[in-house]
Amino acid sequence: MGRISKIFVVVAALLLVDKAFSQDSLEVKKTFEKIELSINHDRKVFDKLVHLTIYNRPKPKTTEIVIRTLDSDEPFKHWLMVKPDFKYEISKSLCEDIEELLLSIDFNDFVILDNRIGIHGYRCELTYGDSLSSISLSAWTPTIRTEERQLQTYLKVCNMILKAAKMEEL
């Protein structure tokens, strides 16, 4: 086989591999790999930090929610170093409903100073995406002045995740 033929075969093989990976990538990009909800309470109110993660794995096709809690005096310990308190499998349709609602949050309405700071209460942080890129939305006590701060959808997403984790809603 000549040199040009070998190059042609290699290029053709690379194109086939690239096409196969791009089709898998398109399938995976329709959903998030991970949706996280962290709730950090004011230490005067509650002494635990709660972290919930929805893992949406395309292969094998499973979706589970993992709940971890930390004592508030251990804030520098990484979540992945903490053994999960609970794990629950959830339906793909519930995960899709959460994703759809999460994507409906209007960033222009959400990004106001009033949503990020407060004196007493708790901070909720929703993070979604994959291992290479993610978006985080943080709100201080979203149950206070929810309509005025335009946090209705945000609060609904947080409560859907907590309900899926069999926890009390905010």
One Martini backbone bead per residue (centre of mass of N, CA, C, O) as a GRO file, in nm:
protein
  170
    1MET     BB    1   0.098   0.036   0.022
    2GLY     BB    2   0.077   0.353  -0.007
    3ARG     BB    3   0.118   0.651   0.145
    4ILE     BB    4  -0.153   0.780   0.055
    5SER     BB    5  -0.336   0.546   0.144
    6LYS     BB    6  -0.268   0.554   0.445
    7ILE     BB    7  -0.366   0.841   0.494
    8PHE     BB    8  -0.656   0.794   0.400
    9VAL     BB    9  -0.726   0.577   0.614
   10VAL     BB   10  -0.673   0.754   0.864
   11VAL     BB   11  -0.870   0.982   0.799
   12ALA     BB   12  -1.123   0.806   0.780
   13ALA     BB   13  -1.107   0.697   1.070
   14LEU     BB   14  -1.121   0.971   1.214
   15LEU     BB   15  -1.398   1.055   1.102
   16LEU     BB   16  -1.558   0.819   1.225
   17VAL     BB   17  -1.486   0.873   1.521
   18ASP     BB   18  -1.590   1.164   1.531
   19LYS     BB   19  -1.884   1.097   1.461
   20ALA     BB   20  -1.940   0.907   1.696
   21PHE     BB   21  -1.876   1.113   1.923
   22SER     BB   22  -2.076   1.339   1.835
   23GLN     BB   23  -2.333   1.169   1.875
   24ASP     BB   24  -2.291   1.117   2.176
   25SER     BB   25  -2.271   1.413   2.260
   26LEU     BB   26  -2.557   1.496   2.173
   27GLU     BB   27  -2.703   1.305   2.368
   28VAL     BB   28  -2.576   1.418   2.635
   29LYS     BB   29  -2.644   1.737   2.602
   30LYS     BB   30  -2.956   1.716   2.676
   31THR     BB   31  -2.819   1.661   2.954
   32PHE     BB   32  -2.721   1.657   3.271
   33GLU     BB   33  -2.491   1.515   3.483
   34LYS     BB   34  -2.539   1.756   3.703
   35ILE     BB   35  -2.721   1.836   4.009
   36GLU     BB   36  -2.695   2.093   4.259
   37LEU     BB   37  -2.767   2.130   4.621
   38SER     BB   38  -2.701   2.391   4.848
   39ILE     BB   39  -2.734   2.423   5.215
   40ASN     BB   40  -2.660   2.715   5.415
   41HIS     BB   41  -2.681   2.773   5.734
   42ASP     BB   42  -2.716   2.951   5.990
   43ARG     BB   43  -2.572   2.868   6.287
   44LYS     BB   44  -2.817   2.974   6.465
   45VAL     BB   45  -3.028   2.770   6.324
   46PHE     BB   46  -2.820   2.557   6.181
   47ASP     BB   47  -2.562   2.281   6.193
   48LYS     BB   48  -2.596   2.225   5.876
   49LEU     BB   49  -2.479   2.097   5.568
   50VAL     BB   50  -2.641   2.064   5.253
   51HIS     BB   51  -2.595   1.805   4.990
   52LEU     BB   52  -2.722   1.769   4.660
   53THR     BB   53  -2.709   1.504   4.406
   54ILE     BB   54  -2.764   1.469   4.061
   55TYR     BB   55  -2.717   1.179   3.874
   56ASN     BB   56  -2.690   1.168   3.510
   57ARG     BB   57  -2.659   0.865   3.353
   58PRO     BB   58  -2.629   0.728   3.035
   59LYS     BB   59  -2.398   0.510   3.137
   60PRO     BB   60  -2.595   0.394   3.281
   61LYS     BB   61  -2.945   0.443   3.289
   62THR     BB   62  -2.918   0.659   3.555
   63THR     BB   63  -3.081   0.810   3.848
   64GLU     BB   64  -2.942   0.991   4.126
   65ILE     BB   65  -2.960   1.075   4.474
   66VAL     BB   66  -2.732   1.257   4.685
   67ILE     BB   67  -2.679   1.277   5.043
   68ARG     BB   68  -2.511   1.538   5.229
   69THR     BB   69  -2.360   1.604   5.553
   70LEU     BB   70  -2.244   1.878   5.757
   71ASP     BB   71  -2.085   2.033   5.977
   72SER     BB   72  -2.041   2.374   6.020
   73ASP     BB   73  -1.728   2.322   6.129
   74GLU     BB   74  -1.671   2.173   5.814
   75PRO     BB   75  -1.645   2.368   5.540
   76PHE     BB   76  -1.354   2.251   5.408
   77LYS     BB   77  -1.480   2.002   5.333
   78HIS     BB   78  -1.525   1.790   5.087
   79TRP     BB   79  -1.799   1.638   4.958
   80LEU     BB   80  -1.650   1.377   4.836
   81MET     BB   81  -1.534   1.297   5.137
   82VAL     BB   82  -1.829   1.233   5.202
   83LYS     BB   83  -2.041   1.021   5.314
   84PRO     BB   84  -2.331   0.919   5.232
   85ASP     BB   85  -2.646   0.915   5.375
   86PHE     BB   86  -2.802   0.903   5.088
   87LYS     BB   87  -2.972   0.697   4.830
   88TYR     BB   88  -3.161   0.764   4.526
   89GLU     BB   89  -3.373   0.668   4.293
   90ILE     BB   90  -3.472   0.830   3.994
   91SER     BB   91  -3.645   0.946   3.749
   92LYS     BB   92  -3.604   1.068   3.438
   93SER     BB   93  -3.855   1.252   3.434
   94LEU     BB   94  -3.784   1.414   3.686
   95CYS     BB   95  -3.516   1.520   3.582
   96GLU     BB   96  -3.637   1.664   3.334
   97ASP     BB   97  -3.819   1.857   3.495
   98ILE     BB   98  -3.591   1.998   3.643
   99GLU     BB   99  -3.435   2.094   3.394
  100GLU     BB  100  -3.660   2.258   3.262
  101LEU     BB  101  -3.698   2.455   3.499
  102LEU     BB  102  -3.405   2.551   3.518
  103LEU     BB  103  -3.403   2.670   3.217
  104SER     BB  104  -3.642   2.891   3.292
  105ILE     BB  105  -3.451   3.070   3.420
  106ASP     BB  106  -3.406   3.417   3.450
  107PHE     BB  107  -3.116   3.586   3.461
  108ASN     BB  108  -3.209   3.887   3.462
  109ASP     BB  109  -3.386   3.845   3.725
  110PHE     BB  110  -3.177   3.698   3.917
  111VAL     BB  111  -2.941   3.922   3.887
  112ILE     BB  112  -2.949   4.040   4.206
  113LEU     BB  113  -2.842   4.157   4.500
  114ASP     BB  114  -3.087   4.056   4.679
  115ASN     BB  115  -3.007   3.736   4.627
  116ARG     BB  116  -2.701   3.726   4.786
  117ILE     BB  117  -2.790   3.874   5.055
  118GLY     BB  118  -2.764   3.846   5.425
  119ILE     BB  119  -2.803   3.782   5.765
  120HIS     BB  120  -3.042   3.577   5.814
  121GLY     BB  121  -3.031   3.223   5.730
  122TYR     BB  122  -2.989   3.106   5.390
  123ARG     BB  123  -2.807   2.926   5.138
  124CYS     BB  124  -2.866   2.875   4.793
  125GLU     BB  125  -2.722   2.631   4.555
  126LEU     BB  126  -2.725   2.601   4.206
  127THR     BB  127  -2.583   2.333   4.009
  128TYR     BB  128  -2.507   2.295   3.651
  129GLY     BB  129  -2.383   2.018   3.439
  130ASP     BB  130  -2.049   1.933   3.406
  131SER     BB  131  -1.710   1.861   3.441
  132LEU     BB  132  -1.632   2.129   3.254
  133SER     BB  133  -1.922   2.275   3.301
  134SER     BB  134  -2.095   2.538   3.491
  135ILE     BB  135  -2.381   2.658   3.679
  136SER     BB  136  -2.442   2.916   3.929
  137LEU     BB  137  -2.709   2.966   4.174
  138SER     BB  138  -2.753   3.220   4.423
  139ALA     BB  139  -2.959   3.233   4.730
  140TRP     BB  140  -3.105   3.418   4.980
  141THR     BB  141  -3.361   3.313   5.117
  142PRO     BB  142  -3.611   3.229   4.894
  143THR     BB  143  -3.872   3.257   5.101
  144ILE     BB  144  -3.814   3.561   5.087
  145ARG     BB  145  -3.960   3.761   4.879
  146THR     BB  146  -4.007   3.593   4.614
  147GLU     BB  147  -4.160   3.773   4.409
  148GLU     BB  148  -3.991   4.034   4.433
  149ARG     BB  149  -3.719   3.852   4.353
  150GLN     BB  150  -3.788   3.635   4.137
  151LEU     BB  151  -3.795   3.306   4.285
  152GLN     BB  152  -4.004   3.090   4.201
  153THR     BB  153  -3.849   2.888   4.020
  154TYR     BB  154  -3.611   2.838   4.204
  155LEU     BB  155  -3.777   2.725   4.442
  156LYS     BB  156  -3.909   2.495   4.285
  157VAL     BB  157  -3.648   2.342   4.224
  158CYS     BB  158  -3.553   2.298   4.512
  159ASN     BB  159  -3.815   2.141   4.600
  160MET     BB  160  -3.793   1.910   4.397
  161ILE     BB  161  -3.526   1.800   4.507
  162LEU     BB  162  -3.615   1.757   4.801
  163LYS     BB  163  -3.849   1.565   4.734
  164ALA     BB  164  -3.673   1.348   4.588
  165ALA     BB  165  -3.503   1.325   4.878
  166LYS     BB  166  -3.708   1.317   5.116
  167MET     BB  167  -3.744   1.622   5.195
  168GLU     BB  168  -3.789   1.917   5.321
  169GLU     BB  169  -3.911   2.195   5.233
  170LEU     BB  170  -3.863   2.550   5.218
   0.00000   0.00000   0.00000
